[in-house]
Amino acid sequence: MSSTKDPCISICKFTDDICLGCGRSKREIKSWKKLDKTDKRTVLAEASLRLIKLGGAVRRKSK
């Protein structure tokens, strides 16, 4: 993933501290703006895996 734009899609429903919309934890969401590009890419990759584990599709914000 090369994009480091905020992955929020305004669903913001949580299961076990993980957002069902973007796959990030509450801590990751709160610290997003302070992360550098490398850390953002790591969070995005982990978030995608979490969504897959939760049975959701990896979603993208509509343009």
Secondary structure, DSSP 8 states (H G I E B T S, - for coil): ----S----S---EETTEETTT--BHHHHHHGGGS-HHHHHHHHHHHHHHHHHTT--------
